[in-house]
Protein backbone atom coordinates (compact mmCIF):
# COMPACT_ATOMS: atom_id res chain seq x y z
CA UNK A 1 0.00 0.00 0.00
CA UNK A 2 2.83 2.42 0.91
CA UNK A 3 4.41 1.88 -2.51
CA UNK A 4 1.15 2.92 -4.19
CA UNK A 5 1.00 6.05 -2.04
CA UNK A 6 4.63 6.91 -2.82
CA UNK A 7 3.92 6.47 -6.54
CA UNK A 8 0.96 8.84 -6.16
CA UNK A 9 3.14 11.41 -4.39
CA UNK A 10 5.83 11.04 -7.07
CA UNK A 11 3.16 11.77 -9.68
CA UNK A 12 2.14 14.95 -7.84
CA UNK A 13 5.79 16.06 -7.72
CA UNK A 14 5.43 17.39 -11.26
CA UNK A 15 3.14 20.11 -9.86
CA UNK A 16 5.99 21.38 -7.68
CA UNK A 17 5.05 22.89 -4.28
CA UNK A 18 1.35 22.78 -5.14
CA UNK A 19 1.72 19.02 -5.62
CA UNK A 20 3.10 18.67 -2.08
CA UNK A 21 0.24 20.81 -0.74
CA UNK A 22 -2.31 18.80 -2.73
CA UNK A 23 -0.98 15.42 -1.59
CA UNK A 24 -1.55 16.42 2.04
CA UNK A 25 -5.14 17.43 1.32
CA UNK A 26 -5.96 13.72 0.95
CA UNK A 27 -6.22 12.16 4.40
CA UNK A 28 -5.53 8.70 3.01
CA UNK A 29 -2.01 9.95 2.16
CA UNK A 30 -0.11 10.01 5.50
CA UNK A 31 1.98 13.10 6.24
CA UNK A 32 4.66 10.81 7.68
CA UNK A 33 5.13 9.44 4.14
CA UNK A 34 4.83 12.70 2.17
CA UNK A 35 7.00 15.00 4.27
CA UNK A 36 10.16 12.89 4.65
CA UNK A 37 9.99 12.17 0.90
CA UNK A 38 9.69 15.91 0.24
CA UNK A 39 12.72 16.37 2.52
CA UNK A 40 14.60 13.89 0.35
CA UNK A 41 13.72 16.03 -2.69
CA UNK A 42 15.22 19.00 -0.83
CA UNK A 43 18.32 16.86 -0.25
CA UNK A 44 18.45 16.20 -4.00
CA UNK A 45 18.24 19.92 -4.70
CA UNK A 46 14.81 19.82 -6.38
CA UNK A 47 13.00 21.96 -3.82
CA UNK A 48 13.56 24.75 -1.29
CA UNK A 49 13.23 23.65 2.35
CA UNK A 50 11.20 26.66 3.53
CA UNK A 51 8.75 26.56 0.63
CA UNK A 52 8.24 22.83 1.18
CA UNK A 53 7.47 23.50 4.86
CA UNK A 54 4.98 26.23 3.90
CA UNK A 55 3.24 24.03 1.32
CA UNK A 56 3.21 21.07 3.70
CA UNK A 57 1.78 23.10 6.57
CA UNK A 58 -1.04 24.56 4.45
CA UNK A 59 -1.87 21.15 2.96
CA UNK A 60 -1.65 19.53 6.39
CA UNK A 61 -4.19 22.06 7.68
CA UNK A 62 -6.65 21.64 4.79
CA UNK A 63 -6.55 17.82 4.82
CA UNK A 64 -7.90 17.28 8.37
CA UNK A 65 -10.90 19.45 7.53
CA UNK A 66 -12.32 16.53 5.50
CA UNK A 67 -12.42 14.31 8.59
CA UNK A 68 -13.64 17.24 10.68
CA UNK A 69 -16.55 17.70 8.24
CA UNK A 70 -17.29 13.95 8.30
CA UNK A 71 -17.54 14.07 12.09
CA UNK A 72 -19.51 17.31 12.22
CA UNK A 73 -22.10 16.58 9.54
CA UNK A 74 -22.19 12.78 9.57
CA UNK A 75 -21.95 12.00 13.27
CA UNK A 76 -20.56 8.81 14.77
CA UNK A 77 -22.55 6.36 12.55
CA UNK A 78 -21.09 7.86 9.37
CA UNK A 79 -17.62 8.10 10.93
CA UNK A 80 -17.68 4.37 11.75
CA UNK A 81 -19.02 3.55 8.29
CA UNK A 82 -16.69 5.68 6.16
CA UNK A 83 -13.65 6.20 8.40
CA UNK A 84 -11.91 3.17 6.89
CA UNK A 85 -11.81 4.92 3.50
CA UNK A 86 -9.57 7.53 5.12
CA UNK A 87 -7.39 4.75 6.61
CA UNK A 88 -8.79 5.48 10.08
CA UNK A 89 -9.43 2.35 12.15
CA UNK A 90 -12.01 1.73 14.88
CA UNK A 91 -9.14 1.64 17.38
CA UNK A 92 -7.99 5.12 16.32
CA UNK A 93 -11.53 6.50 16.50
CA UNK A 94 -12.10 5.12 20.02
CA UNK A 95 -8.71 6.39 21.21
CA UNK A 96 -9.40 9.83 19.74
CA UNK A 97 -12.82 10.00 21.41
CA UNK A 98 -11.28 9.25 24.82
CA UNK A 99 -8.46 11.73 24.22
CA UNK A 100 -10.93 14.49 23.27
CA UNK A 101 -13.23 13.76 26.23
CA UNK A 102 -10.26 13.96 28.59
CA UNK A 103 -8.47 17.05 27.25
CA UNK A 104 -11.07 19.08 25.35
CA UNK A 105 -10.59 21.21 22.22
CA UNK A 106 -6.86 21.68 22.87
CA UNK A 107 -6.31 18.19 21.48
CA UNK A 108 -6.69 19.66 17.98
CA UNK A 109 -3.15 20.89 18.63
CA UNK A 110 -1.64 18.45 21.09
CA UNK A 111 -2.92 15.19 19.55
CA UNK A 112 -1.11 15.89 16.26
CA UNK A 113 2.06 14.80 18.04
CA UNK A 114 0.59 11.47 19.23
CA UNK A 115 1.14 8.40 16.97
CA UNK A 116 -2.22 6.60 17.37
CA UNK A 117 -4.64 9.54 17.44
CA UNK A 118 -2.93 12.18 15.26
CA UNK A 119 -5.07 11.46 12.16
CA UNK A 120 -8.36 10.48 13.75
CA UNK A 121 -8.51 13.39 16.23
CA UNK A 122 -10.26 15.53 13.62
CA UNK A 123 -13.33 13.29 13.90
CA UNK A 124 -14.28 13.95 17.56
CA UNK A 125 -13.48 17.63 17.02
CA UNK A 126 -16.09 17.65 14.26
CA UNK A 127 -18.60 15.58 16.23
CA UNK A 128 -18.28 18.03 19.13
CA UNK A 129 -18.95 20.85 16.64
CA UNK A 130 -15.77 22.64 17.64
CA UNK A 131 -15.46 26.07 15.99
CA UNK A 132 -13.96 25.44 12.55
CA UNK A 133 -11.64 28.47 12.73
CA UNK A 134 -10.37 27.45 16.14
CA UNK A 135 -9.84 23.92 14.84
CA UNK A 136 -7.96 25.22 11.79
CA UNK A 137 -5.71 27.53 13.84
CA UNK A 138 -4.82 24.74 16.31
CA UNK A 139 -4.14 22.39 13.41
CA UNK A 140 -1.95 24.94 11.61
CA UNK A 141 0.02 25.68 14.80
CA UNK A 142 0.70 21.96 15.25
CA UNK A 143 1.43 21.20 11.61
CA UNK A 144 4.06 23.94 11.26
CA UNK A 145 6.65 22.38 13.63
CA UNK A 146 5.65 18.84 12.64
CA UNK A 147 6.14 19.63 8.96
CA UNK A 148 9.42 21.45 9.58
CA UNK A 149 10.76 18.53 11.62
CA UNK A 150 9.65 15.80 9.20
CA UNK A 151 11.05 17.64 6.16
CA UNK A 152 14.30 18.30 8.04
CA UNK A 153 14.61 14.61 8.93
CA UNK A 154 14.01 13.64 5.29
CA UNK A 155 16.66 16.13 4.23
CA UNK A 156 19.24 14.93 6.77
CA UNK A 157 18.55 11.23 6.21
CA UNK A 158 18.72 11.57 2.43
CA UNK A 159 18.21 8.15 0.77
CA UNK A 160 17.22 6.72 4.17
CA UNK A 161 14.26 9.11 4.52
CA UNK A 162 11.88 6.23 5.29
CA UNK A 163 13.42 6.02 8.77
CA UNK A 164 12.05 9.49 9.59
CA UNK A 165 8.76 8.31 11.13
CA UNK A 166 10.46 6.18 13.78
CA UNK A 167 12.80 9.04 14.72
CA UNK A 168 9.93 11.57 14.75
CA UNK A 169 7.86 9.42 17.12
CA UNK A 170 10.78 9.41 19.57
CA UNK A 171 10.89 13.21 19.70
CA UNK A 172 7.25 14.14 19.03
CA UNK A 173 6.07 14.41 22.65
CA UNK A 174 9.11 16.41 23.89
CA UNK A 175 8.68 18.70 20.87
CA UNK A 176 5.03 19.31 21.78
CA UNK A 177 5.92 20.03 25.41
CA UNK A 178 8.61 22.51 24.38
CA UNK A 179 6.15 24.35 22.10
CA UNK A 180 3.47 24.45 24.81
CA UNK A 181 6.03 25.68 27.37
CA UNK A 182 7.07 28.41 24.93
CA UNK A 183 3.47 29.50 24.38
CA UNK A 184 2.80 29.59 28.13
CA UNK A 185 5.99 31.61 28.69
CA UNK A 186 5.02 34.19 26.05
CA UNK A 187 1.49 34.61 27.39
CA UNK A 188 2.74 34.78 30.99
CA UNK A 189 5.29 37.45 30.02
CA UNK A 190 2.63 39.51 28.25
CA UNK A 191 0.20 39.13 31.16
CA UNK A 192 2.82 40.21 33.73
CA UNK A 193 3.79 43.24 31.62
CA UNK A 194 0.13 44.21 31.19
CA UNK A 195 -0.41 43.99 34.97
CA UNK A 196 2.66 46.13 35.65
CA UNK A 197 1.48 48.80 33.20
CA UNK A 198 -2.02 48.87 34.68
CA UNK A 199 -0.65 49.19 38.24
CA UNK A 200 1.68 52.02 37.26
CA UNK A 201 -1.16 54.17 35.92
Secondary structure by P-SEA (a helix, b strand, c coil): caaaaaaaaaaacccaaaaaaaaaccccccaaaaaaaaaaaaaaccccaaaaaaaaaaaaaaaaaaaaaaaacccaaaaaaccccccccaaaaaaaaaaaaccccccccccccccccccaaaaaaaaacccaaaaaaaaaaaaaaaaaaaaaaaaaacccccaaaaaaaacaaaaaaaaaaaaaaaaaaaaaaaaaaaaac
